[in-house]
């Protein structure tokens, strides 16, 4: 997607501010950003206020991310309003 292309071009210090009309769009772009970070070997923190944890895990899995594995090795932390 265009967003994936833009994320791939980001360098340290760059910023990206996508505009979303729905929670689904917002979640999809956040997940894409986190996936890019994980693929680059970065540690990632996702703070989710409105998205249920199970929905986030499904979205990450759809993009090939094993949340349990990434969490266990310390690469990914997901916080929800219940944490």
BELZI-V893794 format. One record per residue. N is the residue number from 1. RES is the residue in three letters. D_CENTER is the distance of its C-alpha to the mean C-alpha in whole Angstrom. Layout:
n=N res=RES d_center=D_CENTER
n=N res=RES d_center=D_CENTER
This chain:
n=1 res=UNK d_center=15
n=2 res=UNK d_center=16
n=3 res=UNK d_center=13
n=4 res=UNK d_center=12
n=5 res=UNK d_center=15
n=6 res=UNK d_center=15
n=7 res=UNK d_center=11
n=8 res=UNK d_center=14
n=9 res=UNK d_center=16
n=10 res=UNK d_center=15
n=11 res=UNK d_center=17
n=12 res=UNK d_center=17
n=13 res=UNK d_center=18
n=14 res=UNK d_center=17
n=15 res=UNK d_center=15
n=16 res=UNK d_center=14
n=17 res=UNK d_center=14
n=18 res=UNK d_center=14
n=19 res=UNK d_center=16
n=20 res=UNK d_center=15
n=21 res=UNK d_center=18
n=22 res=UNK d_center=16
n=23 res=UNK d_center=14
n=24 res=UNK d_center=13
n=25 res=UNK d_center=12
n=26 res=UNK d_center=10
n=27 res=UNK d_center=8
n=28 res=UNK d_center=8
n=29 res=UNK d_center=7
n=30 res=UNK d_center=4
n=31 res=UNK d_center=3
n=32 res=UNK d_center=5
n=33 res=UNK d_center=5
n=34 res=UNK d_center=3
n=35 res=UNK d_center=5
n=36 res=UNK d_center=8
n=37 res=UNK d_center=8
n=38 res=UNK d_center=9
n=39 res=UNK d_center=11
n=40 res=UNK d_center=13
n=41 res=UNK d_center=14
n=42 res=UNK d_center=12
n=43 res=UNK d_center=11
n=44 res=UNK d_center=8
n=45 res=UNK d_center=8
n=46 res=UNK d_center=6
n=47 res=UNK d_center=9
n=48 res=UNK d_center=10
n=49 res=UNK d_center=13
n=50 res=UNK d_center=14
n=51 res=UNK d_center=12
n=52 res=UNK d_center=14
n=53 res=UNK d_center=12
n=54 res=UNK d_center=14
n=55 res=UNK d_center=12
n=56 res=UNK d_center=9
n=57 res=UNK d_center=10
n=58 res=UNK d_center=12
n=59 res=UNK d_center=9
n=60 res=UNK d_center=7
n=61 res=UNK d_center=11
n=62 res=UNK d_center=12
n=63 res=UNK d_center=10
n=64 res=UNK d_center=12
n=65 res=UNK d_center=10
n=66 res=UNK d_center=12
n=67 res=UNK d_center=11
n=68 res=UNK d_center=14
n=69 res=UNK d_center=15
n=70 res=UNK d_center=12
n=71 res=UNK d_center=13
n=72 res=UNK d_center=17
n=73 res=UNK d_center=17
n=74 res=UNK d_center=15
n=75 res=UNK d_center=12
n=76 res=UNK d_center=9
n=77 res=UNK d_center=10
n=78 res=UNK d_center=9
n=79 res=UNK d_center=12
n=80 res=UNK d_center=13
n=81 res=UNK d_center=16
n=82 res=UNK d_center=18
n=83 res=UNK d_center=18
